[in-house]
Amino acid sequence: MRGSPLRILVVGAGIAGLAVARALRLAGFRPDVTDKAPPSELDDAGLYLPGNAARALRRLDLDGPVRPFGQVIHRQRFLDAAGLPLCEVDLDALWAGVGECRALSRSDLHRVLLSGAGGAVRHGAEVRSIDLLPATVGVTFVDGTQTEYDLVIGADGPRSSIRALAALGGPPRPAGQVVYRSIVRHGPVVDEWTALLGQRCGILVVPIGAGRLHCYADEAGTELPADPRARLRELFGEYGGPVPEVLDALDGVHVTTTDEVELGRWYRGRVLLVGDAAHATAPTLSQGAAMALEDAVVLAESLRAANSVEAALTAYESRRRPRTRWVRDRTRDRNRTRDVPPALRDPLLRGRGDRIFGEHYRLLLGPL
């Protein structure tokens, strides 16, 4: 269907939606992109992209525009709570032939994707209802306008309204983690991805260029603290390594709980879910953005190769499910290590942590 006049609507202008719009444009389609939120600057947050994300960006012809931003990450260093080494993962070796790992500002990636998608997003356009017609989808927006599309793509995150409107699933399930994120300026010098592991909690710092650090921390639970900075000091105040200086340099802290989305199917009629709307997991493996970028590449290829929308959606889901299922299962595996007492876990990681953590990405090294 390459170059066919399919009327396609992409709902959501985050990483998943803009990546899909970019991939569709490269395949000869001209999708409409809407987002219910008004145009605004994104919250300042960091993002770590493993090698498979770089490969997907290359397939989207966006690896060049991304290259000036952030910092290439060569190693992952795992430390215990005192800051003593547990193990290291050689990322250059792990992702050899796939792509380099990069940490950057989320807003920088968003701007690159927005430009690649053509820059035209209809903001403030919330979908009120959808009607699954025999060969199209009727879409009614909250302002009363109505349009028919040949394909509607829900890229609106784990709390997707399109998922609910298309009866593809209900609310996401809590993954059992409270997550803290912050950009640290004027903090310690950290050259590589560095994580300190405690029991039922951990903290990570990653350089994202221009002297900035992306700080990510999590703990088991579902209750949001009233004072996130105070809670971080309570959790990590006795940690070693770069943590004391990071805590001193913290400014604004964004805190949220994590969600999982696990669905029996990703499409109904001509409504399809992509990215976190279809398969959100906890961010433990840093695969949320990577999976969204891969989704975009495979969806465009499936639409271009198939002779019908229905055949394309079937092919897309059959290709993507094994990889997203792998990410979900390996995420749960790694999260379970939080419950292992450090006295048992740390000697194991010192002996073969590099192999254990590297194995979590094995399937993702293969082709899309």
C-alpha positions in Angstrom: 0.0 0.0 0.0 3.0 2.3 -0.3 1.9 5.7 -1.4 -1.8 4.8 -1.2 -4.2 7.6 -0.1 -4.9 6.0 3.2 -6.4 8.4 5.7 -4.5 7.8 8.9 -4.9 9.5 12.3 -2.2 9.2 14.9 -3.5 10.1 18.4 -0.7 11.3 20.7 2.3 13.5 19.9 4.8 11.9 22.3 7.8 9.7 21.3 5.6 6.9 20.0 3.2 9.1 18.0 5.8 11.3 16.4 8.0 8.2 15.5 5.0 6.6 13.8 4.2 9.7 11.9 7.8 9.9 10.8 7.9 6.3 9.7 4.6 6.7 7.8 5.8 9.8 6.0 9.0 7.9 4.9 6.7 5.1 3.6 4.7 7.6 1.5 1.7 8.2 3.8 0.5 11.5 5.1 -1.0 11.0 8.6 -2.8 13.5 10.7 -1.3 13.8 14.2 -3.4 15.1 17.1 -2.8 15.5 20.8 -5.3 16.5 23.5 -2.7 18.6 25.4 -2.0 22.2 24.4 1.5 22.9 22.8 4.0 23.5 25.6 7.5 22.8 26.6 8.2 19.4 27.9 9.3 18.8 31.4 13.1 18.7 31.6 13.9 15.0 32.0 16.6 12.7 30.9 16.4 9.6 28.7 18.7 6.7 28.1 18.5 5.0 24.7 20.0 1.5 24.4 21.6 0.3 21.1 18.3 -1.0 19.6 16.8 2.5 19.9 19.8 3.9 17.9 19.1 1.2 15.2 15.5 2.3 15.0 16.5 6.0 14.7 18.8 5.0 11.9 15.9 3.3 10.1 13.9 6.4 10.6 16.8 8.4 9.1 17.0 10.4 12.4 20.3 9.2 13.7 22.1 12.2 12.2 19.8 14.8 13.8 20.1 13.1 17.2 23.9 12.8 17.2 24.6 16.4 18.4 22.6 15.8 21.5 23.5 14.1 24.8 26.4 11.8 25.4 27.3 8.3 24.1 27.4 5.8 27.0 30.0 3.1 26.8 29.6 1.2 30.1 27.1 0.4 32.7 28.6 0.4 36.3 26.7 -1.4 39.0 27.7 -0.6 42.6 26.4 -1.6 46.0 24.8 0.8 48.4 28.2 1.8 49.8 29.5 2.6 46.3 31.7 -0.5 46.0 31.8 -2.2 42.5 29.5 -5.1 41.8 29.9 -5.5 38.0 30.2 -3.7 34.7 28.6 -4.2 31.3 30.6 -3.2 28.2 27.9 -1.6 26.1 30.0 -1.2 23.0 30.6 -5.0 23.0 27.0 -5.8 23.9 25.4 -3.7 21.2 28.2 -4.1 18.6 26.7 -4.0 15.1 23.3 -2.7 16.4 23.9 0.8 17.6 25.5 3.0 20.2 23.9 3.8 23.5 23.1 7.5 24.2 21.7 9.5 27.1 20.1 12.8 26.3 17.3 15.2 27.2 13.8 13.9 26.5 13.0 17.4 25.1 15.9 17.2 22.6 14.6 13.8 21.2 11.1 15.2 21.1 12.2 18.1 19.0 14.0 15.8 16.6 11.0 13.6 16.2 8.6 16.5 15.8 10.7 17.9 13.0 11.0 14.5 11.4 7.2 14.0 11.5 6.7 17.2 9.6 6.0 19.4 12.6 2.2 19.6 12.1 0.4 18.5 15.2 -3.2 19.5 16.0 -3.1 20.3 19.7 -6.1 20.5 21.9 -7.9 17.9 19.8 -9.2 15.3 22.1 -11.1 12.3 20.7 -14.5 11.9 22.3 -15.7 8.8 20.6 -14.9 6.4 17.8 -17.2 4.3 15.7 -15.8 1.0 14.2 -17.4 1.0 10.7 -17.0 -1.9 8.2 -14.0 -0.4 6.4 -13.2 2.9 8.2 -13.3 4.5 11.7 -15.6 7.3 12.5 -13.9 9.8 14.9 -15.7 12.5 16.8 -13.6 15.1 18.6 -14.7 17.0 21.8 -15.3 20.1 19.7 -17.9 18.3 17.8 -16.0 17.8 14.5 -16.3 14.4 12.9 -14.0 12.7 10.4 -13.6 9.2 8.9 -10.2 7.5 8.7 -9.0 4.3 7.2 -6.8 3.7 10.2 -6.6 5.2 13.7 -3.4 4.7 15.7 -3.5 5.1 19.5 -0.1 6.3 20.6 -1.4 8.1 23.7 0.5 6.3 26.5 -0.3 3.8 29.2 -3.5 5.6 30.2 -4.6 5.6 26.6 -8.1 6.9 25.9 -8.1 5.2 22.5 -7.6 1.9 24.2 -10.7 2.4 26.2 -12.8 3.9 23.4 -12.0 0.9 21.1 -12.7 -1.6 24.0 -9.2 -3.0 23.7 -8.5 -2.9 27.5 -9.1 -1.0 30.7 -6.7 1.1 32.9 -3.1 0.0 33.3 -2.0 -2.2 36.1 0.3 -0.7 38.8 3.8 -2.2 38.4 4.5 -1.7 42.1 7.2 1.0 41.9 7.5 4.6 42.8 9.8 6.4 40.4 11.8 9.7 41.0 13.4 11.6 38.1 15.4 14.8 38.1 18.0 16.7 36.0 21.0 17.5 38.1 23.2 20.5 37.3 26.4 21.4 39.2 26.6 17.9 40.6 29.5 15.5 40.7 31.4 14.4 37.6 30.0 11.1 36.4 31.3 9.7 33.1 29.2 6.6 32.7 25.8 5.1 33.5 26.2 4.4 37.2 23.6 2.5 39.4 23.8 1.8 43.1 21.6 -1.1 44.3 20.1 -1.4 47.7 17.2 -3.6 48.9 13.9 -2.7 47.4 15.3 0.5 46.0 18.1 1.8 43.8 19.4 5.0 42.3 20.9 5.7 38.9 22.9 8.7 37.5 23.7 9.1 33.8 25.5 12.0 32.1 23.4 13.6 29.4 25.9 16.2 28.2 26.6 19.9 29.0 27.6 18.9 32.6 24.1 17.6 33.4 23.1 14.3 35.0 19.9 12.4 34.6 19.0 11.1 38.1 16.5 8.2 38.3 15.6 6.4 41.5 12.9 3.9 42.4 11.5 2.0 45.3 9.0 -0.8 45.8 5.5 0.6 46.6 2.6 2.5 45.2 2.2 5.5 47.6 3.5 8.9 46.4 5.5 10.8 49.0 4.4 14.3 50.0 8.0 15.5 49.8 9.9 13.7 47.1 13.3 15.3 47.9 12.9 14.4 51.6 12.0 10.8 50.7 15.1 10.5 48.4 17.3 11.6 51.3 15.5 9.1 53.6 16.1 6.3 51.1 19.6 7.1 49.9 21.1 9.4 52.5 23.6 6.7 53.6 24.6 5.6 50.1 28.1 6.1 48.9 29.7 6.9 45.5 28.3 10.0 43.8 25.0 9.8 45.6 25.7 12.4 48.4 26.7 15.1 46.0 23.7 14.2 43.7 21.3 14.6 46.6 22.8 17.9 47.5 22.4 19.2 43.9 18.8 18.0 43.4 16.4 20.7 42.5 13.0 19.8 41.1 12.0 16.1 41.5 9.2 14.5 39.4 7.7 11.5 41.1 5.1 9.0 39.8 4.1 5.4 40.0 4.8 2.9 37.2 2.3 1.1 35.1 2.1 -2.1 33.1 -0.2 -2.7 30.1 -0.7 -6.3 29.0 -3.4 -6.8 26.3 -4.9 -9.8 24.6 -4.8 -7.9 21.3 -3.5 -4.6 20.0 -6.1 -3.8 17.4 -9.8 -4.0 16.8 -11.3 -3.2 13.4 -9.0 -0.5 12.1 -7.9 0.9 15.5 -4.4 0.0 16.5 -2.4 0.7 19.7 1.4 1.3 19.7 4.0 2.1 22.2 3.0 2.3 25.9 -0.7 2.3 25.0 -0.2 -1.4 23.9 2.7 -2.7 26.0 3.9 -0.4 28.8 6.3 -1.8 31.4 8.3 -0.4 34.3 11.3 1.5 33.0 13.9 -0.8 34.5 15.4 -1.9 31.1 15.1 1.6 29.6 13.1 0.1 26.7 10.0 2.3 26.6 11.3 4.7 23.9 13.2 2.0 22.1 10.1 -0.2 21.8 8.1 2.8 20.5 10.7 3.6 17.9 10.8 -0.1 16.8 7.0 -0.1 16.7 7.1 2.8 14.2 9.6 1.1 11.9 7.7 -2.2 11.8 4.3 -0.7 11.4 5.4 1.4 8.4 7.0 -1.7 6.9 3.9 -3.8 7.4 1.6 -1.2 5.9 3.9 -0.8 2.9 4.2 -4.5 2.3 0.6 -5.7 2.8 -2.3 -5.5 0.3 -4.8 -4.5 3.0 -5.0 -2.7 6.3 -6.2 -5.8 8.0 -3.3 -7.9 6.7 -0.8 -5.2 7.8 -2.1 -5.0 11.3 -2.0 -8.8 11.7 1.6 -8.9 10.4 2.6 -6.0 12.6 1.3 -7.5 15.8 2.8 -10.9 15.0 6.2 -9.4 14.6 6.2 -7.1 17.6 4.7 -9.3 20.3 7.7 -11.5 20.9 10.0 -8.6 21.5 7.6 -6.6 23.7 6.9 -9.8 25.7 10.6 -10.4 26.1 11.0 -6.8 27.5 8.1 -7.3 29.9 9.4 -10.6 31.2 13.0 -9.5 31.5 11.8 -6.3 33.3 9.9 -8.4 35.8 13.0 -10.7 36.3 15.2 -7.7 37.0 12.7 -6.1 39.3 12.5 -9.3 41.4 16.2 -8.9 42.3 15.2 -5.9 44.5 13.6 -8.4 46.9 16.8 -10.4 47.2 18.8 -9.5 50.3 22.1 -7.8 49.3 24.1 -10.4 51.3 22.9 -13.0 48.7 22.5 -10.8 45.6 25.8 -8.9 45.7 28.2 -11.9 45.6 26.3 -13.3 42.7 26.5 -10.0 40.8 30.2 -9.7 41.5 30.7 -13.2 40.0 28.6 -13.0 36.9 26.5 -9.8 36.9 27.8 -8.7 33.5 26.4 -11.9 32.0 23.1 -11.7 33.9 22.4 -8.1 32.9 23.6 -8.5 29.3 21.4 -11.5 28.8 18.3 -9.3 29.5 18.9 -7.8 26.0 19.7 -10.9 24.0 16.6 -11.1 21.9 16.8 -7.3 21.2 20.2 -7.7 19.5 18.5 -9.6 16.7 16.7 -8.0 13.7 13.4 -6.4 14.0 
